[in-house]
């Protein structure tokens, strides 16, 4: 017992010495808590980004325009519309009770609608979980609204809350993407209309969920049939296709919903030169990924043209670029890596009208 007591006394004395040293350090001005430290803790606990607490992020919107133009190919006019919508909101020309901005991205699949929404979320909301994706093709029946706001008292899942309301409650600063909005049930559209008009809804428990710090983006492919031809799908003139899409959207959706959306932005089908730019970008990205694994790879100048000719054009848009690259190039490279695990140099070339990796 005496040995145990002696050891405990020594531990207490050591602890006291350590705490005294730490206390003396904190007395020094270098270790004082600063405003930035407080903001960081608050941001971590509330999911409100530091930049929003400082209110000094106006430059982000200008940077966003450049980032979008670099990453989203063939939609410069659409990006300009998005930029103007966000600039107006940031300048204060909006109702503070409503969402920061609401936009409907219309057009064929594979032209950059979802990608654009993700880039906006990543660059304007730097907090965790800044992007909320809801596929409204899963909300086609009358009871679907319960999935979003929670089940009524007495029903299964009442204590779990709604998918949408719980997400916004925990992450008030985020972009919410309602994908394929044309497939949603009328009650879901009514809920969406309430968010756009009032900037808030009540969940199944009666709690008010605030959407005033969110950006609402909806996507639809209504009208895309009129701008996609069966053979190629990328050759219709931009202005005509935009008019066709806008007309179809206005015919399909109720006017009370469209009138509450800040911007209806039709995305145009991609042209041949734009598809080739995407091919180059994806090849560079593939090359960079291999370099991260210490494998250097080069490819002949004729490879992008070869890939373009192999694309099976249809209504899948630029997604066919990724599928074609996987089928024609990535599979061959993967086989080469498995056959020669220690290889560090590769080259993609064409022999006898076929791609080969050497």
Secondary structure, DSSP 8 states (H G I E B T S, - for coil): -HHHHHHHHHHHHHHHHHHHHHHHHHHSGGGS--HHHHHHHHHHHH---HHHHHT--HHHHHHHHHHHHHHSTT-HHHHHHHHHHHHHHHTT-S-TTS-SEEEEEES-TTSSHHHHHHHHHHHH--STT-EEEEEGGG--STTHHHHHH---TTSTTGGG--HHHHHHHH-SSEEEEEETGGGS-HHHHHHHHHHHHHSEEE-TTS-EEE-TTEEEEEEE-TTGGGT--SS-SS-S-HHHHHHHHHHHHHHHS-HHHHTT-SEEEE-----HHHHHHHHHHHHHHHHHHHHHTT-EEEE-TTHHHHHHHH---STTTTHHHHHHHIIIIIHHHHHHHHH-TT--EEEEEEETTEEEE-
